[in-house]
Each structure stands twice: as structure tokens, then as C-alpha cells.
């Protein structure tokens, strides 16, 4: 037998022995169901260290309070109860003050993106009371809870968690394990979900970092960019009150996408309270107001707001707050001079 024959045979057996040993090791259970599969996907897509990703997710906690909040959204209220949440005098006054304090920046961004500044202000007014209430939940906790423990919408929130883990550091307001936001995992003054940060976040101040928590230019430009990318029409109508006559044709459920020319709805017995382009595409929305049913024509820009939050009541609150803010700005300018 050649002198090196036995060692060669042993070397050829070594990989099989190693595989057998590894297979015999106990499997470590995921801290969260489906965690290891997600980590593999993120590591494959980004090259990030699986051990570091697992460490982040291991420290995230399932929060029952998040699940409870998801099951009692404000949008479950009727319009008569929903509207007073956002259309308070303080929210209007603070919106007017915010607009006037940051008029130059807002006007520049509004012109740049083709979005009226009052709608940018109204979004952050509805979402976070102009940056005061950005959420107390850890974003990782929120997205882990909803991505792994909320079957009703788990695919959506799992994708948001994956996107969050894949975002580069210069698109985050801080280290992943320190980020806070809403119970749904939204962050910053405009409450952007991770895919919106990735797709619509703007480094408006040019510092190489998209910061939706601490940079007002980035915050405002990102909201405007979101609207612009979703098809906002500069100067276009958003919503207008309608009145039905006694013989008005019954219509089906409201659709966010405008369904008919306004003149068609007028022919069917729905009259606008103001002059509007008769060819403007519109849908008809009925809301349960404090004084009874309210009927509204909704247009393309209303649909754009519903891409931010699909509830028509949310879109109507943003629209009405925006109108109250711009009216308040005009009144303040007339009374005390333009700031």
C-alpha cells in the first residue's frame, strides 16, 4: 500500500463526517415564527450579516397592544365621530401658524413638486399634529408583531419588515433598534412606511441622509414627492359638496377612482354647490354626517390622498383641514400682514 493511501481515504471521508455532525446538531427555534426564512431573504438580497439580522429580530417583542390597536382603528367610526378628531380649532390654528412660520420653504417645495402647500401641512397635521406625536412604539416591535403574528395582513407587514431591514443607513433616522413610530410601523412626521421611505423619501437638505424625523426640508419634500408620484394635479379639485334631488338615480358603492364625468352625475340628479368643470371625472361619496347623510363629489386628487390612507374619511379630513388652514392663513395675512 502506498504510504499516502490511508490519509487520502480519510480525507475523502471528512466531508461526509462533517455533514453528519452538522445534521446531528439541535436546530434552534426561531424567536418569531418565520424569522429564519426572512433573514435568509434579506441576507441574500443585501449581503447583510445573518447573525446581526437575527440579533435585531431576537430582541424585537410581540406586542399585544399593537394587535389590539389594529382591531380598533379610528376609521371604524362614522364621519360624524371621525371628523371632530381632526377638525379641532387648535389643529387648524397650529396649522396656520406652521404654514406662516415656514412659508418660504413650503412655497418652494409646493412649486417644485406641483402640490399645494396646505395639503402638505394638512398631512403632517393629521398624521402627527405637526411632528408632536410621531408614535411611541419601537418600529421593529410593530413590524415583527404584524408581520409574524397578524395573519389578516401578515404578507403586507412582513414585506414592510423586510424593506426596513434592507434600507441603507442613510435612509433611516437612527439605528434600527432605536426607531419609534406608530403601532403600524410608520415613521416620522409624515408617518411613512418603509417602502414609502425607500420609494418617495427625499434628501431635500442635501446632506446625504433622508431624515423624516429631524429634517423639515426632507419631511415636507417627501410628502410632496409622494403626492406628485401618485398623480396629484396642480390646482385640481379634491372634493365638492353635492345635493341630490328626490329623483336622483341610486349609485353603487363609492370608488376612489373617479367613475363618471360630473355632467353625467348632474343628469342623474346630483347637483354641485359650486361651479365645476362639467367634464371633470368624479365619483359620489356618501358620509354619515352629524346632520344626516352628506354627499360629496370626489376627484383625482382625492384619490391621491387615499393612496396615503385608503379611508375616504381620512382623505376628507385632510382636505377639510387643508382648506381651513389656507383660509386661516389668508385671514391672518389680511389682519396682520404677510410674514
VOGU-3710 file (C-alpha; in Angstrom, 3 decimals, decimal comma):
1> xxxxxxxxxx> 0,000/0,000/0,000  1,393/3,423/-0,874  2,384/5,438/2,155  -0,247/8,231/1,492  -3,173/5,973/0,572  -4,765/5,765/4,026  -4,577/9,516/4,721  -6,187/10,199/1,317  -9,091/7,873/2,133  -9,540/9,598/5,485
11> xxxxxxxxxx> -9,535/12,999/3,814  -12,206/11,839/1,376  -14,405/10,729/4,254  -14,046/14,014/6,175  -16,795/15,989/4,354  -19,288/13,172/4,942  -18,386/13,013/8,622  -18,719/16,809/8,915  -22,148/16,808/7,235  -23,307/14,043/9,527
21> xxxxxxxxxx> -22,101/16,008/12,558  -23,827/19,235/11,454  -27,071/17,355/10,762  -26,960/15,930/14,261  -26,767/19,371/15,897  -30,021/20,550/17,519  -31,975/23,132/15,456  -32,506/26,438/17,221  -36,111/27,588/17,145  -36,862/30,980/15,655
31> xxxxxxxxxx> -37,610/33,667/18,205  -40,511/34,584/15,912  -42,295/32,239/13,504  -40,780/32,602/10,047  -37,796/34,642/11,251  -35,062/32,462/9,735  -36,695/32,496/6,291  -36,906/36,291/6,359  -33,292/36,610/7,469  -32,167/34,373/4,618
41> xxxxxxxxxx> -34,045/36,556/2,111  -32,602/39,812/3,444  -29,072/38,390/3,624  -29,338/37,093/0,066  -30,681/40,397/-1,279  -28,331/42,727/0,584  -25,316/40,757/1,791  -26,058/41,775/5,375  -24,785/39,544/8,179  -27,432/36,944/9,145
51> xxxxxxxxxx> -26,140/36,873/12,728  -26,649/40,624/13,067  -30,115/40,414/11,492  -31,112/37,596/13,828  -29,823/39,559/16,800  -32,031/42,512/15,838  -35,124/40,336/15,434  -34,387/38,298/18,574  -34,662/41,484/20,640  -37,911/42,605/18,996
61> xxxxxxxxxx> -41,024/41,827/21,022  -44,504/40,799/20,038  -46,817/43,472/21,493  -50,425/42,555/22,191  -51,299/46,244/22,412  -50,326/46,601/18,745  -52,686/43,814/17,735  -55,421/45,395/19,838  -54,879/48,799/18,191  -55,090/47,256/14,721
71> xxxxxxxxxx> -58,501/45,876/15,611  -59,964/49,233/16,662  -58,893/51,779/14,030  -60,337/55,284/14,067  -61,676/54,630/10,571  -64,287/52,288/12,081  -66,102/55,367/13,445  -68,782/57,190/11,406  -67,827/60,507/9,813  -69,786/62,377/12,492
81> xxxxxxxxxx> -67,381/60,996/15,127  -64,258/60,843/12,953  -64,280/64,463/11,763  -64,072/66,066/15,247  -60,857/64,154/15,948  -59,003/66,167/13,311  -61,048/69,310/12,709  -60,361/70,992/16,032  -59,688/74,695/16,341  -56,261/74,022/17,827
91> xxxxxxxxxx> -55,225/71,776/14,947  -56,388/74,431/12,491  -54,698/77,295/14,363  -51,451/75,374/14,735  -51,563/74,513/11,036  -51,956/78,184/10,165  -49,045/79,073/12,446  -46,898/76,297/10,959  -47,642/77,398/7,396  -46,842/81,031/8,152
101> xxxxxxxxxx> -43,646/80,137/10,043  -42,318/78,009/7,174  -43,950/79,776/4,236  -40,808/80,191/2,116  -39,842/76,520/2,407  -43,398/75,307/1,838  -43,989/77,558/-1,149  -40,704/76,479/-2,735  -41,401/72,776/-2,226  -45,021/73,166/-3,312
111> xxxxxxxxxx> -43,936/74,792/-6,553  -41,153/72,260/-7,120  -43,493/69,263/-6,835  -46,731/70,856/-8,018  -48,574/70,231/-4,737  -50,428/72,996/-2,902  -48,609/73,656/0,402  -51,755/73,486/2,525  -52,105/69,794/1,664  -48,528/69,091/2,717
121> xxxxxxxxxx> -49,244/70,841/6,025  -52,574/69,048/6,463  -50,959/65,631/6,046  -48,473/66,197/8,849  -51,245/67,856/10,857  -53,490/64,803/10,621  -50,666/62,284/10,943  -48,609/63,672/13,822  -50,019/67,056/14,888  -47,150/68,816/13,081
131> xxxxxxxxxx> -44,481/66,474/14,409  -45,545/66,375/18,045  -46,986/62,848/18,124  -44,855/60,560/15,961  -45,539/57,331/17,871  -44,157/55,561/20,911  -43,796/52,005/19,609  -40,481/50,566/18,517  -40,779/50,162/14,756  -39,157/46,728/14,890
141> xxxxxxxxxx> -41,660/45,584/17,517  -44,557/46,871/15,431  -43,492/45,238/12,180  -42,431/41,976/13,824  -45,788/41,818/15,621  -47,800/42,489/12,489  -45,575/40,590/10,080  -45,426/37,405/12,133  -48,475/37,462/14,428  -51,264/39,213/12,488
151> xxxxxxxxxx> -52,481/36,720/9,850  -55,087/39,105/8,471  -52,408/41,339/6,912  -49,195/39,453/7,612  -47,911/39,417/3,986  -48,053/43,211/3,771  -46,352/43,831/7,095  -43,756/41,097/6,529  -42,807/42,899/3,326  -42,552/46,178/5,250
161> xxxxxxxxxx> -40,294/44,493/7,807  -38,123/43,096/5,022  -37,868/46,542/3,425  -36,961/48,104/6,771  -34,138/45,597/7,276  -32,884/46,293/3,755  -32,896/50,110/3,922  -29,423/51,677/3,877  -28,370/53,610/6,954  -28,667/56,949/5,160
171> xxxxxxxxxx> -32,427/56,400/4,747  -33,070/55,881/8,452  -33,491/58,433/11,234  -31,247/56,334/13,505  -30,163/52,764/14,339  -32,860/50,207/13,543  -33,354/49,137/17,138  -33,956/52,736/18,280  -36,560/53,816/15,708  -40,008/54,633/17,077
181> xxxxxxxxxx> -43,294/55,175/15,280  -46,943/54,213/15,113  -48,431/50,866/16,060  -48,396/50,044/12,332  -44,675/50,758/11,973  -44,952/54,170/10,281  -42,208/56,698/10,999  -41,545/60,401/11,050  -43,743/63,472/10,799  -45,429/62,128/7,662
191> xxxxxxxxxx> -45,696/58,575/9,039  -44,006/56,825/6,122  -43,942/53,060/5,960  -40,559/51,540/4,968  -41,474/51,097/1,309  -42,555/54,757/1,145  -39,235/55,835/2,676  -37,475/53,789/0,017  -39,625/54,944/-2,906  -40,568/58,541/-2,049
201> xxxxxxxxxx> -38,176/59,778/0,627  -36,237/62,885/-0,466  -32,916/64,283/0,746  -34,116/67,851/0,280  -31,492/69,457/2,503  -28,694/67,746/0,550  -26,819/66,281/3,493  -26,738/62,770/2,008  -29,281/61,480/4,523  -33,060/61,123/4,277
211> xxxxxxxxxx> -34,253/62,062/7,761  -38,030/62,123/8,129  -37,850/62,793/11,863  -35,438/65,709/12,214  -35,070/67,464/8,829  -38,036/69,675/7,971  -36,992/70,057/4,308  -36,754/66,260/3,939  -40,107/65,776/5,694  -42,064/68,277/3,614
221> xxxxxxxxxx> -40,454/67,373/0,291  -41,051/63,664/0,878  -44,781/64,225/1,428  -44,948/66,424/-1,674  -42,983/63,873/-3,699  -45,351/61,128/-2,565  -48,350/63,105/-3,806  -46,658/64,057/-7,068  -45,604/60,480/-7,838  -49,179/59,295/-7,234
231> xxxxxxxxxx> -50,620/61,694/-9,791  -51,537/64,900/-7,960  -52,885/67,515/-10,381  -51,780/71,041/-9,531  -54,826/73,211/-8,914  -57,206/70,307/-9,481  -60,346/69,851/-7,377  -60,292/67,456/-4,425  -63,883/67,189/-3,196  -67,054/69,267/-3,521
241> xxxxxxxxxx> -70,381/69,018/-1,745  -73,264/67,561/-3,759  -77,046/67,727/-3,363  -79,365/65,003/-4,589  -82,842/65,748/-5,826  -85,770/63,487/-4,991  -85,434/61,525/-8,213  -81,649/61,039/-8,081  -80,522/57,740/-9,523  -79,149/55,315/-6,878
251> xxxxxxxxxx> -75,467/54,556/-7,413  -73,307/51,652/-6,302  -70,564/51,726/-3,694  -68,143/54,636/-3,824  -64,961/54,060/-5,795  -61,781/56,039/-5,157  -61,025/56,225/-8,866  -63,350/58,795/-10,495  -66,074/56,931/-12,395  -68,059/59,432/-14,495
261> xxxxxxxxxx> -67,915/62,972/-15,895  -69,519/65,406/-13,460  -72,160/66,274/-16,030  -73,320/62,646/-16,014  -73,950/62,764/-12,277  -75,778/66,051/-12,725  -78,008/64,369/-15,301  -78,688/61,628/-12,755  -79,872/64,175/-10,183  -76,744/65,226/-8,240
271> xxxxxxxxxx> -76,042/68,954/-8,301  -72,785/70,627/-7,174  -72,905/73,526/-4,727  -70,252/75,364/-6,740  -69,237/75,842/-10,360  -67,068/72,976/-11,586  -65,839/71,733/-14,938  -68,734/69,583/-16,219  -66,289/67,173/-17,845  -64,276/66,581/-14,652
281> xxxxxxxxxx> -64,178/62,839/-13,809  -65,745/62,207/-10,427  -67,238/59,679/-8,026  -70,007/60,172/-5,469  -69,249/59,603/-1,800  -71,857/59,491/0,971  -70,713/60,099/4,552  -72,709/59,788/7,767  -72,504/63,372/8,988  -73,718/64,864/12,248
291> xxxxxxxxxx> -76,757/66,327/10,470  -77,503/63,252/8,367  -76,058/61,840/5,142  -73,582/64,084/3,324  -72,927/63,580/-0,372  -69,660/64,617/-1,977  -68,169/64,634/-5,439  -64,607/63,279/-5,191  -61,946/63,809/-7,821  -58,490/62,636/-8,857
301> xxxxxxxxxx> -56,686/64,489/-6,067  -58,990/62,915/-3,503  -57,980/59,518/-4,866  -54,320/60,509/-4,450  -54,898/61,222/-0,757  -56,486/57,776/-0,366  -53,218/56,182/-1,502  -51,746/57,616/1,707  -54,567/56,099/3,731  -57,326/54,299/1,876
311> xxxxxxxxxx> -60,135/55,539/4,125  -62,308/58,174/2,376  -62,892/59,751/5,794  -59,137/60,227/6,181  -58,955/61,873/2,760  -61,894/64,127/3,598  -60,296/65,129/6,915  -57,051/66,049/5,126  -58,999/68,030/2,525  -61,068/69,945/5,041
321> xxxxxxxxxx> -58,087/70,662/7,283  -56,128/71,926/4,269  -58,972/74,264/3,323  -59,307/75,554/6,890  -55,550/76,171/7,076  -55,306/78,098/3,823  -58,375/80,173/4,759  -56,786/80,898/8,133  -53,515/81,932/6,501  -55,333/84,352/4,209
331> xxxxxxxxx> -57,255/85,816/7,162  -54,093/86,183/9,251  -52,250/87,816/6,356  -55,084/90,275/5,828  -55,267/91,122/9,513  -51,604/91,412/10,357  -49,551/91,492/7,204  -47,810/88,662/5,408  -44,999/87,064/7,379
//
